[in-house]
Amino acid sequence: MNLQYYFNYVTIVEEGSLTAASRKLHIAQPALSNQIKAMEQKYGTRLFFRGARRLELTDAGMILYQQAKRMCEIEQAAKNEIASGFSGQKGTLRLGVTPSVADGIGDIVLDFAQKYPQTEIKYLEASAADLCKMLQNGVIEVAVLKTMGDLPENVKLLCVQTAPTVALYKPGAGFLDKGKKDSVTINQLSGVPIAMEELYQGPVLAAFKAKDASVYMKSLSSSPDVSAKMAKAGLAVALVSARVAAAMEGEGLAVKQISDGASLASRYCLLTQQGNYRSKVVNNFLVILAEALQLDLSEVLPAPAPEEKA
């Protein structure tokens, strides 16, 4: 079916009526009505309930709207990139991140926006599972998230960066003031109130069990911010990545390395769609991301073009 039909369909849904869509598209209302009939015949189901004032989507109509919108976005992204001569100066960066990495990625996205001011940025926060679905469906082109399980079909792992987990606490709160100045063991954390992200609960419980240490879980959350705030209030020791701890410098908190905590290391995963063409816009972002996070992406990024001789 003509892609224009899908573009018109998206417009009809978003305008709410054939009359409004006809005015916006400069297409006669009977022609749009015939297009809807043709699409309903093609998919074998009704797409709209025709109300008195507005068109209401059926369940099938909503599914088609979501997919049609993605098709139109991909087609527009292709037009933008071709028009910009494959430089990546124009187009759309479609990026997804989990809430737990959002703070660390924000400044990188800002750097990208400043370097490529003509590029549109579509930035979505969601769970790891939802980001993988978005990659599979083409809603986003690249995702940054923390530790996850098996990858679903059609999702490719570009890179993994491991960051040590450290103990973040308020001096004088009575938790880790004794012992070595710069490090602590898992046994020394036994019985100490712990605050951390929920996704690390499994590795932490396993590490403590291996050392016959008891876990006093004070706080579990989806964001490292909550753990850091618990530490700042003197209510718990936060187990966070070294990057999160570095961002808290100047907040009056102390940091200790976990000397036997190699199994607690956090992972930052970079995902993309398996086998699909990766736009120049995304490659430009990956270059900036690699520099900021010290990632080795030499095997997945195209070699820079040789400079022309004067």
N, C-alpha and C positions, 0 to 999 in steps of 0.2 A: 504494500500500500504506500502511496505517495507520502513522504515525510511531512509535507505541508499539511496533510490531514491531521497528523498528530500535533503539529504546532497550533493549528486552528482549534483542535479539541482542547488543548491546554488553555487557550485563551477563552473558550466558551465556559469552561469550568471556573476559571478565575474571575471572569466578568459576571457570571451568575445567570446569564440569559443570552439567548440568540440575538436579541435586539442590540444589547450592549456590545456583544462580540462583533456583530455586523458593522457597527459604527467604528470600532477600533481597528478592525481588519480591512475595512473598505471592501467587504464582500457582501453580496446580496444575501438577505436572510434565508430565502428558499434554497440557495446553493449550500449554505451551512447546514440546513436541515437535511438536505440530501446526503451530505457527507456523514452526518451522524447515523442516518439510516444505513448507509453503506458499511460503516464500522460495526453497527449492531448485527448486520447480516454476516460480516466477516467473523465476528467473535461468537455469534450464536446466542446472544443474550442482550437484554436491555441495559443501557448504560445510564439512563436518567429516568427519574420520576418527574413528570412534567407538572409542577405545581402552578398555582395561580399567578405568582410573581417571579419565582426563581426556579431554576432547574436544580433538582436534588439528585446527587449521585447515588446509584445503586452500589452494592459491594463490588460488583464487577467493574463498574465505572470508576470507583476509587482506585482499584488496582491498576486499571489502564491509565488513569491520570498520573499516578506515581511513576509508572514505567515510561509513559510518553514524555513526561517532563525531563526524565533522565536522558532519554534519546535526544531531545532538543538541546539540552545542556552540552552533551558530548559533541553534537553537530556544530554548535556555536563555538565550542572550544577549538574544534578543528579549523573552523573558519578563521578564528582569531590568530591561531598559531601560523597558519599558512600565510595570512595577510601580513604577519610580522616578520616574514622571511625566515622562519625557524629560529629566530633569535631568542624567543621566550620573553621578549619585552612586553608583549601583550598576551592575553589569555587569562585563564583562571587557575589558581592554585587551589585544588580541592583536597584539603588536609583534615584528617581526623586524629584526635588525641583522647586519651583517657584523662579523667579529672586529676589523677595522681601525678601526671607529668605536665599538666597545663602551665603551671607556674614557670617551670624550667624552659618551656617552649615559647612562652609569650615574647620574651626579648628577641628570640631568634626570628620569629615571625615579623616583629617590628623591623629588625635589620633587613629582612627580605623586602618588606614593603618600601623601605627607604631606598633600597638599591634598584628596585623595579617598580617605580611609581605608577606605571601604566597597567600593571597586572592586578586583576581582581583577586581577592582572597576569600575563599569559602572555608570557614574554620568551624568544625563541629566537634563537640565533646560528647562522648558516649562510652559505654562499657566496652571491654575488649571484644566480647562476642558480637555486639552490635556493629563495631567498627569492621570486623571481618565480613559481616553481611553487607555492609556498605561498599567494601572493596569488591566483593563478588558481584554486586549489582551495578558497579560503576559510579556510585554516588560520590565516592572519594577516590583519589589515585594513590594516596600514601597515608599511612597511619603510624603514629608513635605511641607505644604503650609499654607497660611494665610486664613483669613475668606472666606468661600465659602457658596453657597446655598445648595439646596437639593442634597443628594448623588445619583449618578446614580446606576443602578442595578449592583449587584456583587461587589460593593465597600464598604468596612467596615471602620468605624471610630474607630480607636484604642484609641485615646486620644485627648483631647483638653486642651491646656494651655492658660489661659487668661493673657495678659500682659497689664498694664496700658499705656494709651497714654499720652505723656507729651508734653509740649511746649518747643522747642529748639530754642534759639535765640542768636544773637550777642549783648553783652552788649554795650550800647552807641548808638545803632542803632535807638533808639527812640520808640521802640515798647512796651516793658514790663519792663522798668526800674523803673517805679513807682509801688506803691502798696506793698502787702506783698512780703517778700523776696523769699519765697520758693513755693508760689502757686499763681494761677490765676483762675479766673472764666471764664465761657463761655462769659458772657456779657463783660468782660474786653478784650476779643478777638474780639468783634464785630467791624467790619470795619478795623481790622488789616490785612495786607497782609498775606495770609496763603499759605504754600506749603505742599503738602502731597501726599500720594499714591492714585491713582485713585480708588482703590477698597474700600477705606474708605469714598468716597464722599457721599454716601447715608446716613450712620450713622451720619456723621458730619452735613450735611444739616438738618437732622431731629432734632439733638440735638440743633443746633442754632435756628431753628424755634420754638422749644418748649420753648426757653428762650427769644423769640422775639428779637434775635440778628441777625445782618446782616453779611453775609459771603462775604469777599473779597478774592476770589480765585486767588491767584497770579500764582500758579503752580500746575499742576496735572501730575503725572508721574507713571510709572510702578515700580519704584525702590525708596527705601528710601534714596539712595545716592544722588539723584537729590534734594530732599527736604532738606537734610542736607547741601548740597553745597549752596543752596539758602540762608539758614540761616547763613552760614559762611560768605557769601558775604554781609550780612546785608540787603538783599532784601526782606526777609520775615521771619515769624515765622514758623518753621517746626513742624507739628504735627506728631510725630513718636512714636514708642514703646519705653518703658523705656530701653529695651535691646539695641536698636540702639543708644539712647542717651548715654548710658554707654560706648559704643564703641567709641564715639566721645570725651571722656574725654581727656583733654590736647590739644584740638583743639581751645581753646579760646572761647567756647560757654557756655552759661548759660542754666540751665534747671529749669522749674517750673512745679510742679504738677498741673493738672487741677482739682480743688477741687470738682466741680460738673460734672466731665466728665466720670462717670462710664459707661455710654452708649457708650463712644468712645473707650473702651478697645479693643485692637487687640487680635485675637485668632490665635494660632498656631495649626494646625490640622495635625494629623498623620494618614495616610490612608494605607490600605492594601487591598488585594483581598478577597472578602467575601468567607468564607468556604474552601479556598485552604490551602494546607499544607504550612507552613512558614518555610523556610530553617533555619538551625542552623546559617548560615552566617548572615542572617537578624536578628535573635535573638541576636547574639553577638553585632551587630551594635546597636540594640535597647537598650541594656544594657548600652552602652557608651553614647548614646543619652539621655537616662533617667537620668543618672548621671549628664551630662553637663547642661541639661535644667530643672533639678529637676522635672521630670515627674514621676507620679505614674503609672508604667506599671506592677505592681505585678499581676494583674488579667489576663494579656494577655501574660506574659512571663512564660515559664515553670520553676518550682522550681529548684534551683541549685541542682546538684547531691551531695549526702552526701560524705564527704571526707572519704577515706579509712583509717582505723586505722593502725598504724605502727605495 
